[in-house]
Amino acid sequence: MYAKFCCSFLLFTLLIAVVGCSGETEDNTVTDPVPNTDADSETVPSTDSDDQPAEPTADETTKTDETPSDAGGTLADGSVLLGSTALTAGIPGEGDLTVAQIGAWLDSEDNHAPLAVTLPAGLAAGSAAIVIPEDNPLTRAKIELGRQLYFDRRLSADNTVSCADCHHPDEGFARHTQFGVGIDGQQGGRNSPISYNRILSGAQFWDGRADSLEAQAVGPIASPIEMGNTHEAAVATVGKIEGYKLQFDRIFSDGVTIDNVGRAIASFERAIVTGPSPFDHYEAFQRFAKLDEEDLKELLADDPELAAKYESLGDAKDKHPMSESAIRGRDLFFNKKINCAACHVGANLADEKYHNLGVGMSAEKPDLGRFEVTKVDADRGAFKTPTIRNVALSAPYMHDGGLKTLEEVVEHYNKGGMKNPNLSDKIVKLNLTDQQKADLVEFMKACTGAFPKIETERLPQ
């Protein structure tokens, strides 16, 4: 009887962990940091001792092996799995995108229905933080229109620069240049930020000056050093292209406007998410691995469904393994002494806040970042925390692109940043060994998941 009670209790505990939750101990220390999705929360991973890392829950593991039930990316519950190729692969067909093909696409009511969306494993724990404005629900037609606009250089003044020229899928949805390069080869003073996992983010740009993804999407169009156009001219250009006009008129009640251009591009960007990484597969399986061997055997023998889940998670972990170095780096990352997760927390491994790391503050006229938006002294030199997910694909790093490799990034933190009056109190000297530095880099690489397949060429003519 006692054994059955213990088995039932362990099963209950395991199922709670598999669903994914966070809790507080009696002293209000958070024991499960990754599901933290409140951008205003001060949650920092806690540990039972200084040497024992906090245990993050990377995702709702019930979705780890969930696959769409049809070619449209639809799951059994009727929601659409973000990251599905069907959302970003373009209107079916080959060669030039014709008006006839666009018309046939628009004739399907399914393409205009608002989508309920599911995040892929790893990001799924952040579902509560999804940002989709009420006035801009996601639809397949809107995502596709945004895809076309994202890759279309005709939005720029001289037809040479598109959104993708600074945020390209082949370069981690960023660019491997120190600064973004715009019209006539002009450069700004900041590195191109990534444009994926934006569905979990509110304010945009390094300094958060755009209060929405919609506002961010149209800002570069009118920037003299980016696309060099005006909103009026861009709208006129788009309105003269039959395939675009047809789509805007069918999707939006007021047709081609700059706000609707922003809504479409933002919709496409919300569909760009990172797939599960080796880190996610490792974390999902750890909930089973922590159980006593005999208890685990009894649980699996009593519950075939749980046994199938165990086997599925184990297969996924083995197929996408973390190296021993990456596992050590994971333990360091979430360790209270190192505490990378003080800022890189939550399902997207980013706290959506602004911090002064000392980067660029030694310049004669340093970039003051968030301060230029808020005019609050505490925000001097503070910039938004980027995600660790797929960070290995988007070098160089920091707002000024001044650190070329992840090794340089780790060394910057190791030495305690660059001292200045507004340096974040989270930045302290770490005194890492060479092996610990290498392990942290390997962990960040293990946070790399697949991007969805995206059609980059087929645009209205």
C-alpha angles and dihedrals in degrees: 000000000000091000091052090050092051091047092051092047092050090048091051091049092048094049091051088053092047091054090047127236142163126226142182129234123222090272090052096247111149111241100187111046106172099070089059103124101161107110090202095050121111092209114155123178110263129207137205089230136005091258099045116082121228113253112240123202104221099193150333093288092203085079097047094098098023113127132187115271093219142024090265093069093253118153127213091264091057096254123121121243109234111228091043112141090228091071097053107024093091134236109325115264143068135258122013117008102243131204089241091056091047091049093051090049092051092048091069110092090204089070091060099045115109110252128231103211136207123202118228122254111292095030093050093089087065095059092116089061096056110134114209113148116230090235093052110046116178117257131168091241092052093047090051093048089050090051091056093048092046092061098036115107091192088085088073125079095252101025094251106105132056132173087262092058088075098025107037125171090223090060101044092277087294131072131260091230124100092239134020112268116219141172115339089008093291118161132206126208099257138073117248108262119224120265101208130097087024089139086079094051134079114184114041140210125045090285098038093238093144110070094204142022088248091059092046092052095061099036097083092050091070097035110113092217097043117040094346095212136118123242090238093053093045092052090049091051093049092046092057093057107089096211092052095045090051091054097045092049092051097042102039128041091220098043123213112013132142090247090055091048086056093047092052096047091045090052091054092048091051088058092058107091137151119254124227114299132206086263091057093049091048093051094047092055094044091075088067096036092060093062122098109264095239093046090050092051091051093048093050093046091053097046120044092184091055090046090054090050090050092052092046094050091046092051091049092049092050093047092051103031129185114224120239088251091053091050090052088048090051090054091050093046093057096035115115092229093057096026102180084159090069084089105007096065138128129046092306092044091237129100096211089233135118124248137178107230094171092252110155093353093122091066119109089244106020123199103257095202116186091016090071088062102039103024087217112141093221088063095061109130093359120140134181120273111249122216121262090215110110089351089140088070099053109061137186104063144215126036092289096043087235097136111069102191140028087247089061090048092054091047091052090057092040092061092047099257123269113314116241135142093266100043110144114257087228090069112088135151109273105191093211122182120238089255092052091051091051091047093053090052091050091051092053089051088051088060089071118117133174122278119222118263108262130195107227104174113047108091134152112276 
